[in-house]
Amino acid sequence: MSERLYVVVAGSSPSFHATVAGALGQLASGRRRFLGALDKDVFPTAWPDVAEALVERATTYLDEVLPDATVELVDVARLDFAEHRLRQLIEQPDSAPTRGPRRWSDAPTVLVLIDAADGVSGRDVDSRLDAVDDTLDTLRERLGIGVSPYSVVVYDELDEDHVYARTRCTARKLPDEDWVLAAEVLVAFTDLVQARHVNQRAVLTETEPVSTLATALTGFLTEQAGDRWALHFFTGTLPAKLIQDATAIARRAGNPVLRGPNEHSLACGALARWQLQQAPFLLVATAGMVDELKGTLANLRDSQARGFIVFGETSPGGWQPFQGTVHDDEDARAVFAAYGVPCFYLTEPGRLAEDLAAAFRAYHRRTGPVVLLAAPEVLKLAGAVDVPSPTVATAHPRTVEDTVDTVARILNEEPAAVLWQCGNLSSAERELVYDLAHRAGVALVDSLGRPGTVARYHRGQVVPEYLGTMSIYGCSPQVWRFLHPDGRRRAYTEQALFFLKSRITDLATPFPDKILHQDCRIVQVTDTSAHIAPFTDIPVVEELLPFLRRLDGRLRPDDAVVERRRAAIRRARDAVGDPVARIPSVPMSHEYFFTEVNAVIEQLIVEYGYEYTGFYDVGRGGISAIRNLARTGPGFSGWYGRALMGDALQAIPAVALTSPGNVLGFIGDGAARLVPSSLPSLAQQLRYEGGRVDGNVSIFFLLNGGFSIIRSNRELQHAATADAQMSLLTPVDPPWQQVWGSTTVTHERMPAVDAKHLTQRLLAPATVNLFSVYVAHDNEGDDIMPMSRRSWRMRKSK
């Protein structure tokens, strides 16, 4: 019995059907028949030499591999009708599930050629291709046929707006000349036969066994975090199957699947989701990309983020393997050892269960992500693996000496001013912090690296104890005045600075180490003893929540002490602001722009219950945003850890696609130019991969044509003149609007702040707003440099 193949020709154009039939008729030879095709000598137009050469070579090949096949043409006016016609012609697949992979040729081989202009529904090329995808899914599921870009060709107009490679079909412009279409048809048929029908290694994708590594890692993460963990991936030859399998598993379970313009962006997104949502991650990249995570790898470690980073790696023992990072001349494991990140080199399938058990134990040790360098032998392994459950005792650090009594005595009895700077707080910890601070008269501040851990607003209400941000750069004037009443720094006995869940990096305070050692009384609460700073006077090595609960039971502050502290907070709130914030210059000053924007945000909070997550990139604009804007909860700052420009911008899509809330981003032009645009990968996820932005994402690109922090350092700290290295040419797009999936994306130029218009834009749902804001460089404002604290603009008039 001869082999039988099918060619579906969909469309209502007689010339399209005739050209396809004429082209396929050229391939008939001997016992190979094309039912419904035209005879060889019936092709309706001129047949040039190149087409003759293609016919000759295709016929020679098909005579060898497909000598006596029957190929039946199935003509339908619309692609929707193809299922009924094919069902009449082909044998239905066995309903019983099959074990193991099925070869492509185990199912009917069908070439689908579509004249999409009238063969499918849709208002434009992209929507017609979407309709094709949906119909192909139906054919695959109901008839069991294989579907791939080799087997489906869609003819339409050329979409000049964008280019996207579909995974189920190939898109082509319908040729103006019949012979070109005919040549493409005979090439498509012969390519399909070679690549899929006679290729013994070609299998139906949905029947491929899932890789062992994908099953083990996704299963472990699901056990630990349910649907909170996300897959972050960037493609590559070695890990492609792992990515494919993990993607399918994650999407079935409802876990986010996130991409980015490069590997670094994946790490940024994973860090942001960990800090904001405590969401673990599986990050997959290809060989040789070890260095592409940049300093964000160290930030993931410092944040004690939980997740796995899998790199495809070459097999051991090779001489200078392409893109390999473990061989005679280098060893990537040393890089991770230097970072203090656990790393496992998976090379032996027989040891995989043991290696994964060790990796799972490392996951629980809170040392940051676990890196897996996976060799091809492990990446291609299929089937289940029995990994022993990790036996890691949960650490509950407690102080040897119960320092809670010492802390309670300070809060209950001492008249000293008390300030708490808070790191990453859980919801329960945040509620206790607000309650205890109110009862004891404690001033609350956040930091440049972790803005919004405590905030101006909580559940829509003003937090009277919140003063602002304490940091080496951009320290809020209210915080500075609290620390320096009457222009002088408080004495050691007059204040107590608490750092809750903070390592007290030099970014966290406006004081140098010498002052922290000699003149500041410091209480530090951390669950990691190695994080205790050398200048800490009262170290508390304990998890914060149980510490706060024990403190809650002992907090009985003297009324006079509380009132004295509250008075200090009130005086601090009266700190003078910069008059420049009221001058509507063009370009705008940072102070003016953020004063205007803050008025809009506070009105939204009060009148609409507005809440948002802020993203603040490294630069003058990010500092000004943190310093001047009222927050409603935790945000993500590129200043955390290594202060990597562009990290906040790269992290926005990962959170916007996985959280229904509002996002505000503040990005300088220096940071924006340093990293690739995330817009194409965001558009891809919104248009083609089921991504959704349900809330409002508004990104303010703050454009002053320079690297402001460096310039301020030169001009203010060193009294030197700026040069061209601090300048930056920034082109600005004209206004535009597009719709990506169900999300409206707009770009606007903003030379001034229109409060009414901005309010409307920030409240628009399922929207991404991109604002190009024109601002001026200024050394003095917003406490950018320590020297700026002496600026004449911050002095009260006599």
N, C-alpha and C positions, 0 to 999 in steps of 0.2 A: 504493500500500500504506500503510495507516494505521500511525501510531506505536504501539508496544506498550510498556507499562510494567507493573510488577509490584508487588503489595503482599503481603508475607509476614506472616501473622498466626500467631504462635507462642504456644501455651498450650493447656491442656486444659479451660479453663472455657468451656462453651457460651455463656454470656451475654457473655463477652468477644468471641468470634467473631461472635456475632449483632449486638452493638452496632457493631463495626467494619463489618460488612457493611451494616448499616442506614445508617450514616453515609455511607459511600462511595456507596451507592445514591442519596443525595440529589444527587450531583454528575453523574449521568448526564443527558445532554442531546443530542438530535438523533442525530448519528452517533457520539458519544462513548459507548462502552459500558464497563460495569464487570462483567466476567464473575465470577460468584460472589457479587455484591452483591445486596442485597434491593431490591425495588421501592420507589419513593419513598414510597408510602403505607403501607408495612409497618413503619415504625419503631415499636418496641414500647412506648415510653413517651411521656410528654408532651414536646412540642417547643416550648420557649418562644420568645418573640419574638427574643431575641438570637441563638438558633441559626438562626432563619429568616433574619435579616439576614446572617449569615455564609454561609449557603447561597446566598443571592441574589448576594452580591458575588463569592463564589468561582466560581459558575457563569458569571457574566458574564465574569470574567477568563479562565476556562478555555475558554469559547466563542471567545475571541479568539485564544488562543495554542495551544490543544490541541483543535481542533474535532472531529476525527475519530479520536481515539486509542482504542486498546483497552487497558483496564487489567484485568489478571487477578489475582484474589485467590488466594493460595496458602496454604491452611490446613494447619498442621502442629501436632502435639501438643507437640513440643519443637523448639527452635531447631536442634538437631543434625541434625534431619531435613530442614532447608531445602535443604541443598546438593543432595541427591538429587533433590528435586522441581524445583528451579530448573534443574538440569542437563538434565532432560527437556524443559523448556519453552523455554529460551533458547539461542540460537546461541553456540557456544563461541568465545572470542576467538582471533584468529589467533596461532599460536604463534611466528611470526616476530617479532622485536623491531621496534617502530615507532620512527621517528626523530622527535624533537621532542615537544612536549606534545600530549596527546589531550584533546579536549573531554569534559566529563562525559557529554554525550549520545552520544558515540561508543561508550560502553559501555551495557549495559542499565541503565535506571533502576529501582531497586528501593527501595520504602519498606518498612522492617521494623518491625513493631509487636509487642512481646513482653510477654506476661503472665509476669513473671519468677518469680513465686511457685511455679509448677509447670512453667514452660517451659524453665528452665535449672537446673543443679545449683549448690548452694552453701549454706553454713550461715547466711549473713546477707546483707544487701543488698550489701555491698561485694564479697564473694566471688562473688555472682551476677553483678555487673557485670563482674568480672574474667573470668568464664567467657564472658560475652557478647563481650567484647573479643577473646578468643582465637578464638571461632567466626567473628567478623566478619573477622579477619585471614585465616582459611582461605577464606572466601567471596570476599574480594577477590583473593587470590592465585590461586585455582583457577578462578574464574568471571569475573574481570576486572571485577566491578561496583564502582561507587564507594561509598565508605563515609564518612559524616560525621555530626555531630550533627543535620543536617537530614534524613538518610535513615534514622536508627535511633532509635526511641523505646522506652525500657524502662520498663514499669510495675511498681511494687513498693511496699513500704512506704516512708515517708519516713525516711531515715537522719538522725536528729537529732543524732548524735554529731559529725558534721563535714560540711562542704560542699566538694565537689570537682567541677569541670567536666571531664567526660570528653571526650577528643578524638575519639572514634569514635561516641558516642551521647549522647542526652539522657535523663536520668533523671527520671521523674515518679512521683508517688504515684497509685496507681490510684484514680480518683474513686469516691465513694460513689454518685453518681447517674449513670445511664446517659447522660443527655443531655450531661453535662459531658464524659464520655469521647468521645462522638460528635462534639462540637464540636471537641475537641482533635485528633481524627483527621482531620476535613476540613481544619482549619488546617494540620496537618502535611503532608498531601498537597499542598495548594495552595502552601504555602511551598516545598516541595521542587521543584515544577515551576518556580516563579518563580526561585528562587535558584540552581538547578543545571541543570534539564533544558533550559530555553529560554534561559538566560543564556549567550551565546556566549563570554563571558570565563571561564566556570567550567571548570576543567580538572581532570583527575585528578591529585591531588597527586604521586603517584609518577612521573608522566610529565613533570612540570615540569622544564625545564632548570636545572641547578645554576648559581647565580650565580658570575660570574667571580671576584669577590672571595673568596668562600668557598673555591673551588678553589685559588686562588693562595696564600692565607694558610695554609690547612691543609696544602697540599702542601709549602710551604716549611718549616713547623714540623715536619712529619713527617720531612723530609729532615734537619733539624737534630737532632731529639730523639726520633724514633721514636714509641713509644706513651707517652712520659713527659709530653708537653704536654697541657694540659687546656683545655677550653672553659668559660669562666665567663660566664654571660649573665644579663641582666635584660631582659625584653621591651620592645618599643616599636614604634610604627607603622612608622617608617622602616626599622629593621634587621631586621624580623620574618623576611623571606625569608632574609637572611644567616644569622640564628640557626638557622632551620629546616634549611638546607642544611649548615651547619657541624656541627650536632647529628647529622644523619644520617651524615655522613662520619666524625665522631669515634667514634660508637657502632659503626659497622661495623669500624673499625680497632682498637677496644678502648681508645681514649683516654677519660679521664674527662670527663663532662659534668656541670657543677656549677652550681647556682643558689644564691641567697641572698635574704634579705628586702629587700635594697636594693643599690644599686650599690657603696656603701662596703664592704659585706660581701664582694663579689666581689674587691675589691682586697685586703682582709685575707687572704682565702683564697689568692689568687695570691702574696702576699708570703710567707705561711707555707710554701707548697709550694716556693717558690724557695729560701728559707733552709734548709729541712729536706731537700728532695729534689732541689734544682737543677733543678726542673721549669719549663720555659717555659710561656707561657700565651697564649691568645687571649681577651680580655675584650671583650664587646660590650654596648653600652648605647645608649639612644636619644638623640635630640637634647635639648639643654638640660641635660644631666646632668653637664656638665664639672666643676662644683663638688662633686658628690656623692661623689667619691672621697676628699675631705677631705685631711688631711695624710698619709694613707697613700700618696698619689701621690709625695710627697717621700721617704717611706721606701722605696718601690719604686726610686726613682732612686738613693738612697744605697746600697741593697743591690745595685745594678748588675743588677737583675732583667731577664731577657730575655723579651720578649713583645710583643704588640701590643694596644693598647686602641683599639677602633673605636667611634666615635660616629656615629650617623646625624646628618647635618647638612643644613640646607636649602640650596637652590641659591643661588649668588651673585646679587646684584643686586636682591633683593627688598626691599620697603619694610616694615620691622618684621615679618619673618617669624615665625610662631608657633614658639616654642621655638628659633629660630635663634640661634646664638652668634657668627656672622661676618656682620656687616652694618655699616651706617653708624654705629651707636651703640656697638657693642662688637666686640671681636675676641678670640675665645677663644685664638687662636694666641699672643697676648701673655701669657696666663696660663701656657701651657706654656713659653714662652720665659723667663718669670720663674723658673719652676721648674728651668730647664735641661733640659727634656725635649724630645727631637726631635718635631716635629709636621709632618704633611703634609696639605694640604687637597686632597682628590681630587674634582675637579669635571668633568674632561674625559675621557670614555671613550677618546678617541684618544691620550691621554697616560698611560693607566693603567699600561702596561708600564714606561714610564720612571719614573713616580712610585713604583711598587712596587720597582723596582730600587734607587732611592735609599733607600726605607724599609728594604729588606733590608740595605743597607750600614750603615745606622744601627743596626740590630739587633746587629751584630757589634762596635760600638764601645764597648760596656760603659758606656753612659751612662744605663742604665735602660730602661724600656719605651718603645716607639715608638707615638705617637698618630697615628691616621688619622681625619680628619674627612671622612666620605664623603657626598657629595651624592646625591640620588635617582637622577640619571642614571648614576652609577657603581654604586650599590647594585642597580639593576635590570638591569645589564648581564649577559648570559649568554654562554657560550661560552669557549673557551680563550684565554689570552693568553700570549704568548711573552715571559717576563721574563728578561732576561739574568742569568746567574749573577753574584752580587755578587763583586767582586774587592776583598777587604779582607785586607791582610796581617795575619797573626796577630802580635800584639805580644808580644815576649818581653823585658821590661825587664831590664836588667842595670846594676849600678852601674859608674860610670866607674872608681872606685877599688875594688879588691877588699876590701871590708870584712870578709869572712869571716875573714880572718886576725886582725883586731882583735877580733872576737867570740870566736874560738877562744882567743885569748890570755887574755881575761877568764875564760872557762870553765875553761881548763887551769891557769892560774897564780894568779889573784887570789883571796885568801881571802874576798872580798866575798860577802855573801848575794845570791843571784840569784833573781828571780821572773819568771815568764813568764805574761802574760795573753794568752789565745788568742781570736782571732776565729773566723770560720767556717772550720773545717778540713775538708779532704777526708779520706776514710778513710786514704789513704796518708800524708797529713801528720800525722794524729792518731797513727798508729802510730809514726812517727818522733819526734814530740814526746814521747810517753810513754817511748820508749827513751832518747832523749838526756837527758831530765830525770832519769831514774833513774841513768844513768851519771855525770852531772855534779852530782847533788845539787841540782837546780833545783826550787824551789817552783812549783807550778802553780795558777793561779786562773782562774775564768771571770768573767763580768761580768753586771751587771743587765740589760743590753740583749741579750746573747747567752749565756744560761745553758746549761750542759751541753756547751759546746764541748770542755772537758775536765771530767772528772767524778770523783766519789768511787769509782764502780765502772766498770771496763772489762772487757767479756767475763766478767762475773760475779766478777771479782777486785778487791780493794781496791787503789786507786792510792795508795801511801804518800806520794807527793810532792804530792798534791792537798790544798790547805788550805781552799778555799771560794771565796767571791765577793768580789771587790774592787770597790767602788763608792762613790759619794758617799752613797747611802742604803743601809742594810742591810748594811754591810760586815761580813763574818764576823769573829767575835772572834779566830779563829786567824790570819786575814790581818792584822787590826789589830795583833795582838801581834807577828807576824813583822816588820811595818814599824816597830814601836815596842817593841823589847825593853827591859825595865826601865823602861817608861813614857816613853821618849824616842824621838824619830824618829832613825833611823839617819842617820849623816852621809853626805855625797855619795860618799866613797870606800869606804864600808862596804856599799854595796848597788848593784845594777844591775837596773833594771826594764825588762824586755823586753815590747814590745807586738807581737804577731804578727798580721798582717792586721787591724789596728785603726787607726782614725783618732784614737784617744785623745780622745774627747769628754769633757766635764767630768763626765758620768755615770760614766765608767770608773774614776775614782780617788777616794779620799777627800781629795785634796789640792787646794787652790786653785792657780790659774795661777802665782802668785808663788813658791810652794814648788817647783812643777814646773820653773820657769825656773832657780831658784837652788840648790836643795838636793837635787835628784834626778838621778841619772845614768840617762839613758833611751836605750834602743836600740829603734828602730822598724823593722819589716820590712813593707813594703807594695809592691805592684806598681804603685801609682799615685803619681807624684811629687807631685801636688797634695794628697795626703793627709798629707804629712810635716808633723808638728806643729812650731810655731816653737820649742818648748823641747826638741826631740829633739837629743841629743848625737851619736849615731851613727845616721845614716839609712841604711837599706839598701833601695834601690829595686829590687826583684827579686821574681819569683814565689817563694812560700815553699817549695814542694817542692824545686826545684833548689838553693835556698839551704841547706835542711836537709840535703840529700844531700851537698853539698860540705862542710858543717860536720861531718857524720858522719865523713867521711874524715880530718878534722883533730882530732877530739876525743880527746885523751889527757890527761885531768885528773889532777893530782897527788892521790894517795890521801888525804893529810892535808887538802887543800882540800875534797875531796868529803865527808869525814867531818865537817868543821867545818860545812859547809852542812846536812848531814843532821841534825846536832845542833840547829841553829837551827830546822829544820822540826819536830823532835820537841818542842822547848820551846814552839813556837807552838801545837802541838796541845793543850797543857795549859792553854790559855786558859780562864779561869773562865767558867761559864755563868750564866744568870739563874735564881735559885732559884724564881722564879714559874713556871717551866716544870714544876715538880713539884707545883703546887697545883691540885687539881681543882675550881676554882670554876665556878659556873654563873651567867651565861654564861661559857664558857671564855675564858681568855686566849689570844692568838695563840700565845704560846710553848708553853703547855700543849698546845693542839690539835695543833700541828705536831710537837711532841716525840712525842706518841702516834702520830700518823700515820706519822712517820718510822720508828718502831719496827716498824710493820706492813710498810712498804715494804722496809726492810732485811731483815726475815725472809723476805719473798717473794723478794728477790734471791738470798739465800743458799740457801734451801730449794727454790725453784721455778725458778731462773734467770730471774726476772721482769725484763723491760725495759719502758721506757715513754718516751713523748714528753710532756714537760710543757708546759702553756700557762699563762702567768702574766700576769694583767691588771694594769693600772696601778692602784695603790692599796696600802694597808697589807698586805692579804692576799697580793698577788702578791710583795711584797718579802719577807714572812715565809716564804712557800713557797720562794722561791729561796734564802734564807739558811739554812733549817733542814732541807730535805729532801735526802736522798742522791739523786743522779741517775745514770742509766745511759747518757746520751748527750745530744745536742743537743735543746734545747727551743725554744719560740717565746715571746718576751716582748713584750708591748705597750709596754714601756719603750724599745724600740729606736726611735731617731730622734726623732719628735715626741712620744713618750709619750702615745698616744691611748687614752683609756679606752674599753673595749669592743672594741678590735681583736682581742685574744686570744680573747675569747668568740666573735666573729664568724668567726674563722679556723678554729675547731675542726672544723666539719663538712667543710670541704674536705680536711683531712688524714685525718679518721676514715673518709671514704668512699673514699679512695685508698690507704690503707696498712693492712696487716693487723695492725699492732701495737697496743699498749695506749696509751691517752691519759689523762693526768690533767690536769684544768683547775682553776685556782684563781682565782675571780672574786669581787671584792667587790660588795656590793649597789649601790654607786654606779655601777660600770661596767656592771652588768647592767641597771640602769634607764635608762642613757643611750642604749642601742641597742635596736632591735627584737629580739624573740625570734627565734632561728634554728630553733626547734623545728618550726614549721609547714612551713618549706621542707625541713627534714631529713626530716620525716614524709612529705612528698610524694615525695621521692626514694626513700625506703625502701619506700613502699607501692605507688607507681605507676610508677616510672621505673627499676626494676632496681637501685637502689642497695643496697649491702651494708655492714654494719659487722661484720667478722669477729672483730675483737678486742674489747677492753673499753674503753669510754669512760666515765670517771667524772669528773663536774664538781662541784666543791665551791663552792657559793655561800656566801660568808662574810658573814654578816649581823650588822652592829652598828648599823644605822639611822643611819649618818652618813658624811660624807666625812672619813675619819680623817687623811689626810695634811695636809689644809688645817687641820683642827682642831689637830693636833700642832704645826704651824708657828705657829699663833696662840698656843697655850697654852705651848709650850716655847720657841720661838725669840723670841717677842715678849712673853711673860708676860701675854698678854691673855686675856680670857674669851671662850669660844666663843659664837656666837649661832646663830639659827635657820637661817641659810644653810648651816650645816654638818650639819644634821639631815636625815634622809631616812625617810619612811614606807614600809616594805617589807612588803606582805602576803605571807603564806607559805601555799602550797597545802597541803591535807591530803595524806597519803600516797596514792599511786595507782600503778597498773601497767597498761600497755597493750602490745600487740604490734603493731609496725609492720613489715609484711613478715615477714622472718625474724629481726627484732631485737626483743628485749624491752626496754622502756623503763620505768624506775621512778623515782618521786620519794619521798624519805624526809626526815623531819625529824631532825636530829642535834644534840640538846642535849648529848650526851656521846659519847665514842669507845668503841665496843664492838669491841675488837681482833679477836675471833673472827668476828663478823658482817662487819666491814669486809673482812677477808681473803677471806671467801666472795664478797662482792660484787665485789671487784677481780679475782677469778679467773674470774668467770662470763663465758663467751664470748658473742659476738654480743649484747652488752648495752650499754645506755646507762643509767648510774646518775646521777641528779640528787640531790645532797645539799644540803639547806638547813641550814647550820651556824650555831649561835648563838654568837657571840663578843663579847667586851667590848672597848670602846675603851681604849687604853693608850698614853700618850705615850712612856714610857720604854723599852719593850722593843724588842729586835731592831735597835738602832742606827738607828732610823728617821730621826732628825734628828741632825746633828752634835753638838748639845748633849747628846743622850742618852748619848754616849760617857762623859760624866762622871757618870752616874747612880750613886748609892750602891749600887744592886743589882749592879753589875758590879765592886765592889771586894772583894778578899779580906779575910777577917777576920784580925785580928792574933792 
